[in-house]
């Protein structure tokens, strides 16, 4: 993506971690 061109490896790692946590919370909410 275009965003991937300007995001640093550290920023990408932070975003990936946040998305993983957000997805996990969403799954827990749907499961309950």
N, CA and C atoms as an extended XYZ file, in Angstrom:
96
Properties=species:S:1:pos:R:3:atomname:S:1:resname:S:1:resid:I:1 pbc="F F F"
N         0.836       -1.206        0.000 N   UNK     1
C         0.000        0.000        0.000 CA  UNK     1
C         0.867        1.250        0.000 C   UNK     1
N         0.274        2.379       -0.269 N   UNK     2
C         1.044        3.625       -0.268 CA  UNK     2
C         1.547        3.940        1.138 C   UNK     2
N         0.741        3.619        2.137 N   UNK     3
C         1.138        3.903        3.515 CA  UNK     3
C         2.399        3.136        3.880 C   UNK     3
N         2.526        1.916        3.367 N   UNK     4
C         3.677        1.083        3.686 CA  UNK     4
C         4.981        1.699        3.217 C   UNK     4
N         4.901        2.637        2.287 N   UNK     5
C         6.108        3.242        1.741 CA  UNK     5
C         6.714        4.243        2.714 C   UNK     5
N         5.881        4.881        3.529 N   UNK     6
C         6.417        5.884        4.443 CA  UNK     6
C         6.425        5.431        5.902 C   UNK     6
N         5.757        4.331        6.182 N   UNK     7
C         5.789        3.818        7.550 CA  UNK     7
C         7.117        3.124        7.818 C   UNK     7
N         7.696        3.407        8.972 N   UNK     8
C         8.949        2.745        9.327 CA  UNK     8
C         8.650        1.362        9.869 C   UNK     8
N         9.681        0.548        9.996 N   UNK     9
C         9.493       -0.811       10.507 CA  UNK     9
C         8.895       -0.755       11.911 C   UNK     9
N         9.344        0.216       12.708 N   UNK    10
C         8.837        0.332       14.081 CA  UNK    10
C         7.359        0.690       14.075 C   UNK    10
N         6.978        1.627       13.216 N   UNK    11
C         5.575        2.022       13.139 CA  UNK    11
C         4.718        0.860       12.663 C   UNK    11
N         5.220        0.118       11.680 N   UNK    12
C         4.472       -1.028       11.173 CA  UNK    12
C         4.280       -2.054       12.278 C   UNK    12
N         5.313       -2.253       13.107 N   UNK    13
C         5.226       -3.220       14.195 CA  UNK    13
C         4.183       -2.767       15.210 C   UNK    13
N         4.175       -1.469       15.516 N   UNK    14
C         3.202       -0.943       16.478 CA  UNK    14
C         1.783       -1.107       15.951 C   UNK    14
N         1.590       -0.795       14.680 N   UNK    15
C         0.259       -0.910       14.078 CA  UNK    15
C        -0.187       -2.365       14.058 C   UNK    15
N         0.736       -3.247       13.692 N   UNK    16
C         0.396       -4.674       13.640 CA  UNK    16
C        -0.010       -5.165       15.021 C   UNK    16
N         0.733       -4.712       16.041 N   UNK    17
C         0.424       -5.141       17.409 CA  UNK    17
C        -0.935       -4.594       17.838 C   UNK    17
N        -1.189       -3.317       17.514 N   UNK    18
C        -2.460       -2.707       17.892 CA  UNK    18
C        -3.617       -3.417       17.202 C   UNK    18
N        -3.449       -3.699       15.909 N   UNK    19
C        -4.509       -4.385       15.166 CA  UNK    19
C        -4.772       -5.758       15.767 C   UNK    19
N        -3.700       -6.447       16.166 N   UNK    20
C        -3.849       -7.787       16.736 CA  UNK    20
C        -4.624       -7.700       18.053 C   UNK    20
N        -4.286       -6.701       18.873 N   UNK    21
C        -4.971       -6.551       20.153 CA  UNK    21
C        -6.428       -6.153       19.927 C   UNK    21
N        -6.653       -5.237       18.981 N   UNK    22
C        -8.005       -4.767       18.694 CA  UNK    22
C        -8.862       -5.912       18.165 C   UNK    22
N        -8.292       -6.714       17.284 N   UNK    23
C        -9.022       -7.845       16.716 CA  UNK    23
C        -9.361       -8.838       17.820 C   UNK    23
N        -8.419       -9.071       18.734 N   UNK    24
C        -8.651      -10.013       19.819 CA  UNK    24
C        -9.788       -9.541       20.708 C   UNK    24
N        -9.816       -8.232       21.007 N   UNK    25
C       -10.871       -7.695       21.852 CA  UNK    25
C       -12.217       -7.816       21.149 C   UNK    25
N       -12.228       -7.568       19.849 N   UNK    26
C       -13.476       -7.654       19.093 CA  UNK    26
C       -13.999       -9.083       19.116 C   UNK    26
N       -13.096      -10.048       18.961 N   UNK    27
C       -13.509      -11.452       18.962 CA  UNK    27
C       -14.077      -11.829       20.323 C   UNK    27
N       -13.450      -11.332       21.387 N   UNK    28
C       -13.936      -11.650       22.721 CA  UNK    28
C       -15.326      -11.049       22.927 C   UNK    28
N       -15.527       -9.834       22.416 N   UNK    29
C       -16.821       -9.178       22.577 CA  UNK    29
C       -17.902       -9.946       21.828 C   UNK    29
N       -17.582      -10.412       20.631 N   UNK    30
C       -18.565      -11.147       19.837 CA  UNK    30
C       -18.862      -12.503       20.469 C   UNK    30
N       -17.849      -13.092       21.107 N   UNK    31
C       -18.014      -14.424       21.687 CA  UNK    31
C       -18.880      -14.354       22.945 C   UNK    31
N       -18.797      -13.236       23.668 N   UNK    32
C       -19.548      -13.107       24.910 CA  UNK    32
C       -20.958      -12.591       24.680 C   UNK    32
